[in-house]
Amino acid sequence: MDVRLEPRQADIVRCADLAGMFCLAKVARGSGDVFKDLGFADAPERRTKLRLAQAINAALAERAATQSAAAALLGINQPKVSALSNCRLDGFSVERLLGFLSALGRDIDIVVKRRARARGRIAGLAA
């Protein structure tokens, strides 16, 4: 369900809990970066890993590869493919995910440019 808050709306909304009882919930507008909003210090890295995992999963879906076939192709075991397909990425480095994309025949471009802001940022791009 997509909920969009208008600037005039209150930040307290009425909702139903799992038992069907109505309650009041405080709603905060997000920044657009869920990892930052949740307080992760490594939000840029998590965002990059997620984008890479999405590209890997899309490439595997194009091949209609089973998890066993994907494991053989990527040189990992099936439980790690399961973790990757469910975006449980704590056990994977950015470099390792880039290697998986390479093994799947994907070209990887890393762009470095002068920053447009006072503070630099890290952004991962996956096609």
C-alpha positions as CSV (number, residue, x, y, z in Angstrom):
1,M,0.0,0.0,0.0
2,D,1.4,3.4,-1.0
3,V,0.7,6.1,1.5
4,R,1.6,9.7,0.7
5,L,1.3,12.4,3.3
6,E,0.2,15.8,2.2
7,P,1.8,18.8,4.0
8,R,-1.5,19.7,5.7
9,Q,-2.1,16.2,7.1
10,A,-1.4,15.5,10.7
11,D,1.4,13.2,11.6
12,I,-0.9,11.1,13.8
13,V,-3.0,8.7,11.7
14,R,-5.7,6.2,12.6
15,C,-4.9,2.6,11.7
16,A,-6.0,-1.0,12.5
17,D,-3.7,-3.4,14.3
18,L,-3.4,-7.1,13.6
19,A,-6.4,-7.9,15.9
20,G,-8.6,-5.4,14.0
21,M,-8.6,-2.9,16.8
22,F,-8.1,0.7,15.9
23,C,-5.2,2.6,17.2
24,L,-3.3,5.9,16.6
25,A,0.2,5.8,15.0
26,K,2.7,8.5,14.6
27,V,3.9,8.8,11.0
28,A,7.2,10.5,10.0
29,R,8.1,11.6,6.5
30,G,11.1,9.7,5.3
31,S,14.2,11.2,3.6
32,G,14.0,8.9,0.7
33,D,16.9,6.8,2.0
34,V,15.5,4.0,4.2
35,F,18.9,3.0,5.5
36,K,19.6,6.5,6.6
37,D,16.2,6.8,8.2
38,L,16.8,3.6,10.1
39,G,20.1,5.1,11.5
40,F,22.6,2.8,9.7
41,A,26.0,4.5,9.7
42,D,26.9,2.6,6.5
43,A,23.8,3.6,4.6
44,P,25.6,4.4,1.3
45,E,27.3,1.0,1.3
46,R,24.0,-0.8,2.0
47,R,22.2,1.1,-0.7
48,T,25.0,0.2,-3.2
49,K,24.9,-3.5,-2.2
50,L,21.1,-3.5,-2.6
51,R,21.3,-2.1,-6.1
52,L,23.9,-4.6,-7.1
53,A,21.9,-7.5,-5.6
54,Q,18.8,-6.3,-7.6
55,A,20.9,-6.4,-10.8
56,I,22.3,-9.9,-9.9
57,N,18.8,-11.2,-9.2
58,A,17.5,-9.7,-12.4
59,A,20.3,-11.3,-14.4
60,L,19.5,-14.7,-12.8
61,A,15.8,-14.3,-13.5
62,E,16.6,-13.6,-17.2
63,R,18.4,-16.9,-17.3
64,A,15.6,-18.7,-15.4
65,A,18.4,-20.2,-13.3
66,T,17.6,-22.4,-10.4
67,Q,19.4,-21.6,-7.1
68,S,21.6,-24.7,-7.6
69,A,22.5,-23.6,-11.2
70,A,23.1,-20.0,-9.9
71,A,25.3,-21.3,-7.2
72,A,27.5,-23.2,-9.7
73,L,27.7,-20.2,-12.0
74,L,28.7,-17.8,-9.2
75,G,31.0,-20.2,-7.3
76,I,29.0,-20.2,-4.1
77,N,26.7,-22.6,-2.3
78,Q,22.9,-22.6,-2.6
79,P,22.2,-21.1,0.8
80,K,24.2,-18.1,-0.2
81,V,22.2,-17.8,-3.4
82,S,19.1,-17.9,-1.3
83,A,20.5,-15.1,1.0
84,L,21.3,-13.1,-2.1
85,S,17.9,-13.6,-3.7
86,N,16.3,-12.4,-0.4
87,C,18.7,-9.4,-0.2
88,R,20.2,-10.6,3.0
89,L,23.6,-9.0,2.1
90,D,25.6,-8.8,5.3
91,G,27.8,-11.7,4.2
92,F,28.7,-10.1,0.8
93,S,31.1,-7.2,0.1
94,V,30.5,-4.8,-2.7
95,E,33.6,-6.3,-4.5
96,R,32.1,-9.8,-4.3
97,L,28.8,-8.6,-5.7
98,L,30.6,-6.9,-8.6
99,G,32.4,-10.2,-9.3
100,F,29.0,-11.9,-9.5
101,L,27.8,-9.4,-12.0
102,S,30.9,-10.0,-14.1
103,A,30.4,-13.7,-13.9
104,L,26.9,-13.1,-15.2
105,G,28.3,-11.3,-18.3
106,R,27.4,-7.8,-17.1
107,D,29.7,-4.8,-17.8
108,I,30.3,-2.6,-14.8
109,D,31.0,1.1,-15.1
110,I,32.2,3.1,-12.1
111,V,32.0,6.8,-12.6
112,V,34.1,9.3,-10.6
113,K,33.3,13.0,-11.0
114,R,33.8,16.3,-9.2
115,R,31.2,16.6,-6.5
116,A,28.4,19.1,-6.9
117,R,27.9,19.4,-3.1
118,A,29.9,20.5,-0.2
119,R,30.0,16.8,0.9
120,G,30.7,13.9,-1.4
121,R,28.4,10.9,-1.7
122,I,28.7,7.2,-2.7
123,A,26.0,6.0,-5.2
124,G,25.9,2.6,-6.8
125,L,24.3,2.3,-10.2
126,A,23.0,-1.0,-11.6
127,A,21.3,-1.5,-14.9
